[in-house]
Amino acid sequence: MLSVLLIVIVANIIVILSKIKVNNSILKMLLLLGKFYEMNILFTPSLNDRLFVKNPQNTELGKRIIKEAIQLMAEIGYEQFTFKKLAVAMETTEATIYRYFLNKHKLLIYLVSWYWSYLEFQIVIQLNNISSAEDKIKKIIDILVWEDNLEIDFGGFDHQALYYVAIGEGNKTYLSKDVDENNKDLLYKPFKDLSARIAAVFLEYNPKYKYPNTLASSIIDLSHLQFFFMHHLPRLSDFAKKKNPKELEAFLEHLVFKTLE
């Protein structure tokens, strides 16, 4: 139990320490500890408390709400998803769900923010021992195209289902009328942090490149759009025949490196 608690703590401080100036040997030690457990790590991000009424991470019921919401939203989509259907799936009441989340849009932002936070964490972990900026970019693209990384565990949740939620519903977190208000409340910080970390690697590859943030956010979005098109709108993709995520990765690598030249 103590070892699990230690790993949870390490998982939550690695990303924070990577953003500030700390002794490099301390950070490396924490990264090595996190790397040792990375395939089964119990990742628990600290998300904006404006996303929920009651923090679902603090109770077993709350964790179950998150787990069941991921499954249901991946199965039926955001438009058809309701708290009533979630309550039925959980054999509980709508009122129970509302004790944790004000509405389904806040729940969606919560789920996708969890995903963005975990991607950033994986980038910190997996880029630690990579010195070449070119290889770092290739690894980032491999992480963004998640389907062929099934061995990496979110810790208690169906990470493949959450990946599909992020692909199919992720844009709806900010393509909404309340985007400016949500932005003021810093609800999109995990997405911005992920994008900024990727942009920093692009600048490492080419310090003179003028549009690193634009390219970073575009590549994140494009990795999802083309995966969606590959499976559902094949005429908008060149990868629909084989549906091989490695082909999508090769395209993204080509696009990024040609752009950065």
N, C-alpha and C positions, 0 to 999 in steps of 0.2 A: 504493500500500500504506500509506504514511504517513497519507494522508487518511482511509482506512478506519479505521485504528487510532485516529485522533483522534476520529472520530465515535463509535466504540464507547465510548471513554473518556467523551465528553460524554454519551452516552445513559445511562451508568451513574451519573453524578454529578449530573445535573439533579434527579432525584427526591430525592436525599440533601440537596442544597443547599436545595431548596424547603422542607425540614422544619426547617431551622435558620436562625438569623439571620445572613445574609450581606449584603454590600453589594448593594443592589438592582440597580445597573447591571451588576455582574458576572453576576448571575443572568439578567438580561434578555439579555445578550450570549450566554450559553450557550444560552438558550432559542431565540434567533434562529438560532443555528447548528444546533441540533437541528431547528428548524422547517424549515430549508432542505432538510434531508435526510429529513424525517419519513416520506415515502412509501416509502422504500427503506432505512430505517435498520437497521443490524445490531444489534438490541437483544439484550443479553446480561445478564440479571439475575444478581445475586449471591444465590443461594438457600442455605438452611440446609444445612450440611454433614452434618446428621443424616439427611437424606433419601437420601443415597447412600453407597455404599462407596468409590467412586472418582468424582470429579467428571466427568460426561460432557462438559462443556464444554471440557475440557482435551485431548481427543483427537478425531480424525476418526471413529474407531469409536464413541466415546461420542455424538457428535453424530448419527451415523447411527442409533444405537439410539433416540434421542429422536424423530427424524424418522419412523422406521418404526413406533414405538410409537404415535405420534399417529394415523397412517393406519390402523393395524390396530384400535386401540381405537375409533376413530370408525366403522369398518366393522362390527365384530362386537360391540362393547359390552364393558364391564368384566367382566361375569360370564363371558363366553366367552373372554375374553383370558387367555392363559397365556404364560409365558416360552418354553415349547416352541414354540408357534405363532409367536411373535415370532422365535425363532431360525430356524425354517423359512423365514419370509418374508425373513430377512436372509441365508440360506444360511450360518449359523454354528451355534454350539452353545449350549445352555442355560447352560453354565458361563461362557461369555463374558458373557452378560447378568448373571449373578449376581456377576460381578466389579465391576459398576457399581451394582446395586440388590439390596437384601436380599430384597424381595418386591414383588409387583405393586401393593400398596396404597401403599407408599412411592413407587413410580414414578408412580402416579396423582396423589398429592399434589404430586409434583414438577411434573408437566405442568400441573395446574390452578394451582399457585402461579406458574408462568411466565406463565400467562394473566392472573392477577390483577395481577401486577407490571407487565405490559405495559399493561393498562387504566389503572392509576394513572399510568404514564408518559404515556400519551396524554392523560389529563385535565390533567396539568401542562402539557403542550405546548399543547394546544388551548384551554385556558382563559386562557392568558397574556395575550392581547390582548382579552379580553372583560371589560368593566367591570360590566355589569349582572348581579346575582345571578340574576335570572329567566332571562336568556340562558345563564348558566353551567349552570343546572339542565337546561335544554333540551339543551344540548350533552352533558352527562353522560348523559342518557337516550339520546341518539343513539348515544353510544359504547357503552353497555351493550347496546343492541339491535344487535348487531354485523353481522348478515347483509347489511345494505345499505351496509356500509362496506368493500366488497371491495377498494377501491383502496389500503387501508392494509396495509402488508406487515409481517410479523413478522421477516423477514430469514432466509430459508433454510428455514422451515417452512411447512406448509399451514395458514394461520391460520384458514381456514374449518373445516377438520377439527378443529383445536384448540378452536374455538368450540363445535362440536357435542359434543366430549368434555366441555367445561365444563358445557354444558347438561344432557346426559344422565347424566353421572357425577359432576359437581362436588360434589353434596351427600354423596356417599359418602365424601368425604375426611374429614368430621367426624361423620357419622351412623354411628359405629362404636363398638365397645366400648373401643377404645384412645384415644378422643378426649381424655381427661384427661391421659394420659401424653404424647400428642402435643402437647397444648397447653402443658404444662410445658416441652417441648423447643422451643417457639416455632415449630412447624411451620406454624401458621396465620397467622403474622405478615403475609404479603402480603395476605391477605383482610382482616385487621383494618386494615391501613394504607389499603387502598382504601376501606373503609367509613368510616374516620375522615375521610378527605379529602372524601368526599361529604357526610358529616355537617357538616363545617365550612362547606360552601357552603349547606346548609340553614339553619344558624344565621346566616349572612350575610344570607340572605333574610328570616329572622324570628328575631332574637336571643332572643326570649322563648319560643320553642318548646321544650317540655320533653323531647321524645323524639327528638333528632336521630340518635343511634346506632341506635336501634331502627328508625326509618324508613329509614335508609341501608341497613342490612343486609337489611331486608325488600324494598326496591326492587331491590336486586341479585338477590336470590333470585327475586322475582316476575317480573323481566324474563326469567329463564330458564324458570321454570315455565310461564308463559303462552305462550312460544315453543314449548315442548314440547307443551303441550296443543293449541295451534293446529294442530300437524301430526299428533298421534297420539291425542288424546282430545278431539275437537271439541266435545262437549257441555259441556266444562268451560271453553270459551273462546267469545268473541264474534267471533273473528277467523278462524275456520276456513274460511269460504267463500272469501275472497279471499287469505288467507294473506299479507297485506301487512304487513311489519314496521312501516311508518309508522302503521298503525292501532294497533298495540301501543304505539308511542311516544306517540301521542296519549292513550291510556288512562293510561299511566304519568304523563304530564304532568298530566292531570286529577286523578289520585289525589294526587300530590305537592302540587300547588298548593292543592287543597281542604283537604288535611291541614294544610298550613302556615299557612293563613289564621287 
